[in-house]
């Protein structure tokens, strides 16, 4: 690059002008040299060239090199003003087009991001109603949680009923030493606070450094998983960079937590039904020798099942019509299907009561 070009590029890069007016016959660095220098450095600055009469071929060449307009010298003040206004109008139009294009790109990127997030949420909802292996389901939930929040890692803590401690039930991208603790008690240093408050927590930067979880990332988002206002689990995502989670991230993670809550309710109900069904089968076999004994056993079993079934149906009804319910249509459909199955079992028990009597 010639020395003159380098000096010009340095000046223009530091403070690019809106318009350049250059004479085609400037000594040292002519107007055409200027156009070549601007083009070679990728500087998009409109240039109005000045030419004397008889230099039409030079003007055409200047346009080929990127000139925006030209003036014939000597030029009147009004002509100069008019040329400058024309060029500025073109510049403003170009800037507006670029701004609109950038805005359109940003909007399109955001729309695509929302579509991916909703697709992930839908996939999690489908998994809740189709995957029977709870461990596999929990892994899908954590994977979706990390994805929709644009996190770097995540984990799911589930409270054990007997000890009331929280177990690491699923994880994604955690260090090996921690990942090996799956199905074991693990305290990340911050989730216990959310378990006590029952409210979601987003924290990043210096305030997070007081907690043990800061060893894993610089931004954290913790959402409680509740059943009837009781915290039974915690869903956590982190980012390694000091980049706070947005309210949108929080809403999406709470939606994922709702699915986790539904899956746990379903698991509890089906476990109870399976246990009762086994008890029913065993009792029926033992009572086969005596019709009277069978009737008595069936009545006892019916009485034993009626209360938990009624409680289960009421629990689902509370989840469906509660004032603070954040369930969407898919979640409500899944719960209604479970409620219908339980009601059919209750109807069967009523039939057994009539037979026994």
C-alpha positions in Angstrom: 0.0 0.0 0.0 1.5 3.4 -1.0 2.4 5.7 1.9 -0.2 8.2 0.9 -2.9 5.6 0.9 -1.9 4.3 4.4 -2.0 7.8 5.8 -5.4 8.5 4.2 -6.8 5.1 5.5 -5.6 5.9 9.0 -7.3 9.3 9.0 -10.6 8.1 7.5 -10.8 5.0 9.7 -10.5 7.1 12.9 -13.1 9.6 11.8 -15.0 8.6 8.6 -16.7 11.6 6.9 -20.2 11.6 5.6 -19.1 12.9 2.2 -15.8 13.5 0.4 -15.5 16.2 -2.3 -12.3 15.7 -4.3 -10.8 17.3 -7.4 -9.8 14.8 -10.1 -6.6 16.9 -10.7 -5.3 17.2 -7.2 -1.5 17.2 -7.1 0.1 14.1 -5.4 -3.1 12.2 -4.6 -5.7 12.7 -7.4 -9.4 12.1 -7.1 -9.0 8.8 -8.9 -6.2 7.8 -6.6 -8.5 8.6 -3.7 -11.3 6.4 -5.1 -8.8 3.5 -5.6 -7.6 3.8 -2.0 -11.1 3.9 -0.5 -12.1 0.8 -2.6 -9.0 -1.2 -1.7 -9.5 -0.6 2.0 -13.3 -1.3 1.9 -14.2 2.2 3.1 -17.8 3.0 2.0 -17.7 6.8 1.9 -19.6 8.7 -0.9 -17.3 10.8 -3.1 -18.3 13.8 -5.2 -15.6 14.5 -7.8 -14.8 17.9 -9.4 -13.8 18.0 -13.0 -13.3 20.8 -15.5 -15.0 20.9 -18.9 -13.5 18.5 -21.4 -12.8 15.8 -18.7 -15.9 13.8 -19.4 -13.9 10.6 -19.9 -12.2 11.1 -16.5 -15.6 11.6 -14.9 -16.8 8.3 -16.4 -13.7 6.5 -15.2 -14.3 8.0 -11.7 -17.8 6.6 -11.7 -16.4 3.2 -12.5 -14.1 3.5 -9.6 -17.0 4.3 -7.2 -17.7 8.0 -7.4 -21.2 8.9 -6.3 -21.7 12.3 -8.1 -19.7 15.0 -9.9 -19.5 18.7 -10.4 -18.1 20.7 -13.4 -15.7 23.4 -12.3 -16.2 26.3 -11.8 -19.3 25.4 -9.9 -21.8 27.7 -8.3 -22.6 27.4 -4.7 -26.2 26.3 -5.4 -24.8 23.4 -7.5 -22.5 22.3 -4.8 -25.3 22.4 -2.2 -27.6 20.5 -4.5 -25.0 17.8 -5.2 -24.3 17.4 -1.5 -28.1 17.1 -0.7 -28.5 14.4 -3.3 -25.7 12.4 -1.9 -26.8 12.8 1.7 -30.3 11.6 0.7 -28.8 8.5 -0.9 -26.7 8.0 2.2 -29.7 8.3 4.5 -31.7 5.9 2.4 -28.8 3.3 2.4 -28.4 3.6 6.2 -32.2 3.1 6.7 -32.1 0.0 4.5 -29.2 -1.4 6.4 -30.9 -0.6 9.7 -34.1 -2.3 8.5 -32.1 -5.3 7.3 -30.4 -5.6 10.6 -33.7 -5.3 12.5 -35.2 -7.9 10.2 -32.3 -10.3 10.8 -32.5 -9.8 14.6 -36.3 -10.4 14.5 -35.8 -13.5 12.4 -33.1 -14.8 14.8 -35.4 -14.2 17.8 -38.3 -15.9 16.0 -36.2 -18.9 15.2 -35.0 -19.0 18.8 -38.6 -18.9 20.1 -39.6 -21.7 17.7 -36.7 -23.9 18.9 -37.6 -23.2 22.5 -41.3 -24.0 21.9 -40.3 -27.2 20.0 -38.2 -28.3 23.0 -41.0 -27.5 25.5 -43.4 -29.6 23.3 -40.9 -32.4 23.1 -40.6 -32.5 26.9 -44.4 -32.5 27.3 -44.6 -35.4 24.9 -41.9 -37.2 26.8 -43.8 -36.8 30.1 -46.8 -38.7 28.6 -44.8 -41.3 26.7 -41.6 -42.2 28.6 -42.2 -44.7 31.5 -38.6 -44.8 32.6 -38.4 -41.9 35.1 -34.6 -41.7 35.0 -34.6 -41.4 31.2 -37.4 -38.8 31.5 -35.4 -36.8 34.1 -32.4 -36.7 31.7 -34.6 -35.4 28.9 -36.0 -32.7 31.2 -32.4 -31.5 32.2 -31.3 -31.6 28.6 -34.3 -29.5 27.6 -33.8 -27.1 30.5 -30.2 -26.4 29.5 -31.2 -25.9 25.9 -34.1 -23.5 26.3 -32.2 -21.3 28.7 -29.0 -21.3 26.6 -27.1 -22.6 29.6 -23.8 -24.5 29.8 -24.8 -27.1 32.4 -27.7 -28.2 34.5 -29.0 -30.7 37.0 -32.1 -31.9 38.7 -32.4 -32.5 42.5 -35.3 -34.7 43.8 -36.2 -34.9 47.4 -36.2 -38.3 48.9 -39.4 -39.0 50.8 -37.9 -40.8 53.8 -34.8 -38.8 54.5 -36.1 -35.5 53.1 -32.7 -34.9 51.5 -32.2 -33.9 47.9 -30.6 -36.5 45.5 -28.9 -35.6 42.3 -31.3 -37.4 39.9 -30.0 -36.2 36.5 -27.3 -33.9 35.2 -25.9 -32.5 32.0 -22.3 -31.3 31.4 -21.3 -31.4 35.1 -17.7 -32.4 36.0 -17.1 -36.2 36.2 -16.6 -36.2 40.0 -20.1 -34.6 40.5 -21.8 -36.6 37.7 -20.8 -39.8 39.5 -23.0 -38.7 42.4 -26.2 -39.4 40.5 -28.8 -40.9 42.8 -26.8 -39.7 45.8 -27.3 -36.7 48.1 -25.5 -33.6 46.8 -25.6 -30.0 48.0 -24.7 -27.4 45.4 -24.7 -24.7 48.0 -27.6 -22.6 46.7 -30.6 -24.9 45.9 -31.4 -25.3 49.6 -32.2 -21.6 49.9 -34.7 -21.9 47.0 -36.2 -25.0 48.6 -36.9 -23.0 51.7 -38.3 -19.9 49.9 -40.1 -21.8 47.2 -39.4 -19.0 44.8 -37.2 -19.0 41.6 -33.8 -17.4 41.9 -31.5 -15.9 39.2 -28.1 -14.8 40.4 -24.8 -13.9 38.7 -21.5 -12.2 39.2 -20.1 -11.2 42.6 -23.2 -12.2 44.7 -22.8 -15.8 43.3 -19.2 -16.1 44.4 -20.3 -16.6 48.0 -21.8 -20.0 47.1 -20.1 -23.3 46.2 -21.9 -23.4 42.9 -19.6 -20.5 41.7 -17.0 -23.2 41.0 -19.2 -24.4 38.2 -20.2 -21.1 36.6 -20.7 -17.4 37.0 -24.5 -17.2 36.4 -27.1 -19.5 37.9 -30.9 -20.0 37.7 -32.7 -22.2 40.2 -36.4 -23.1 39.9 -38.4 -25.1 42.5 -40.5 -28.1 41.4 -43.7 -28.1 43.5 -46.5 -30.5 44.2 -49.4 -28.7 46.0 -47.1 -25.9 47.0 -44.6 -28.3 48.5 -41.0 -28.2 47.0 -40.2 -31.7 46.0 -37.4 -30.9 43.6 -35.1 -28.3 42.1 -34.1 -27.6 38.5 -30.8 -25.7 38.1 -28.9 -24.3 35.1 -25.7 -22.4 35.0 -23.6 -20.4 32.6 -19.8 -20.2 32.8 -19.8 -16.5 31.7 -21.1 -13.6 33.8 -24.2 -13.4 31.6 -27.4 -13.1 33.6 -30.5 -15.2 32.8 -33.4 -13.2 31.4 -37.0 -13.2 32.6 -37.8 -15.2 29.4 -35.2 -17.8 30.5 -36.9 -18.0 33.9 -40.3 -18.4 32.4 -39.1 -21.2 30.1 -37.4 -23.0 33.0 -40.5 -22.7 35.1 -42.5 -24.3 32.3 -40.0 -27.2 32.2 -40.2 -27.5 36.0 -44.0 -27.8 35.7 -43.5 -30.8 33.4 -41.2 -32.3 35.9 -43.9 -31.8 38.6 -46.5 -33.6 36.4 -44.1 -36.5 35.8 -43.5 -36.9 39.5 -47.3 -36.8 40.3 -47.9 -39.4 37.6 -45.1 -41.6 38.9 -46.5 -41.4 42.5 -50.0 -42.2 41.4 -49.0 -45.1 39.2 -46.7 -46.5 41.9 -49.6 -46.4 44.3 -51.9 -48.0 41.9 -49.4 -50.7 41.1 -48.9 -51.5 44.8 -52.6 -51.5 45.4 -53.2 -53.7 42.3 -50.6 -56.2 43.5 -52.3 -56.3 46.9 -55.7 -56.7 45.2 -54.4 -59.6 43.2 -52.8 -61.4 46.2 -55.9 -60.9 48.3 -58.2 -62.2 45.5 -56.1 -65.3 45.2 -56.1 -66.0 48.9 -59.9 -65.5 49.0 -60.6 -67.9 46.1 -61.2 -70.8 48.5 -64.1 -69.2 50.1 -66.8 -67.0 48.5 -67.6 -65.4 51.8 -63.9 -64.8 52.6 -63.5 -63.3 49.1 -66.4 -61.0 49.5 -65.0 -59.8 52.8 -61.5 -59.3 51.4 -62.8 -57.4 48.3 -64.8 -55.1 50.6 -61.7 -54.4 52.7 -59.6 -53.7 49.7 -62.3 -51.5 48.3 -62.4 -49.5 51.5 -58.6 -49.3 51.5 -58.4 -48.0 47.9 -61.2 -45.6 48.1 -59.5 -42.9 50.2 -56.2 -42.8 48.3 -58.1 -42.8 45.0 -60.3 -39.9 46.1 -57.2 -38.0 47.3 -55.4 -38.6 44.0 -58.4 -37.4 42.0 -58.7 -34.3 44.2 -54.9 -33.6 43.9 -55.2 -33.6 40.1 -58.2 -31.4 40.2 -56.3 -28.9 42.4 -53.4 -28.9 39.8 -55.9 -28.2 37.0 -58.0 -25.4 38.6 -55.6 -23.9 41.1 -55.3 -20.1 41.2 -51.5 -20.3 40.7 -51.6 -23.0 38.0 -49.1 -22.4 35.2 -50.1 -25.5 33.2 -50.6 -25.2 29.5 -53.1 -27.2 27.3 -50.8 -30.2 26.8 -50.1 -30.5 30.6 -53.8 -30.2 31.4 -54.7 -32.9 28.9 -52.1 -35.3 30.4 -53.6 -34.7 33.9 -57.2 -35.1 32.7 -56.3 -38.5 31.1 -54.8 -39.6 34.4 -57.8 -38.4 36.3 -60.1 -40.4 33.9 -58.1 -43.5 34.6 -58.4 -43.1 38.3 -62.1 -42.4 38.1 -62.6 -45.7 36.1 -60.8 -47.5 39.0 -63.1 -45.8 41.5 -66.1 -47.0 39.4 -64.8 -50.6 39.5 -64.5 -50.3 43.3 -68.1 -49.3 43.5 -69.1 -52.3 41.5 -67.1 -54.6 43.8 -68.9 -53.1 46.8 -72.3 -53.9 45.2 -71.1 -57.5 44.5 -69.8 -58.0 48.0 -73.0 -56.7 49.6 
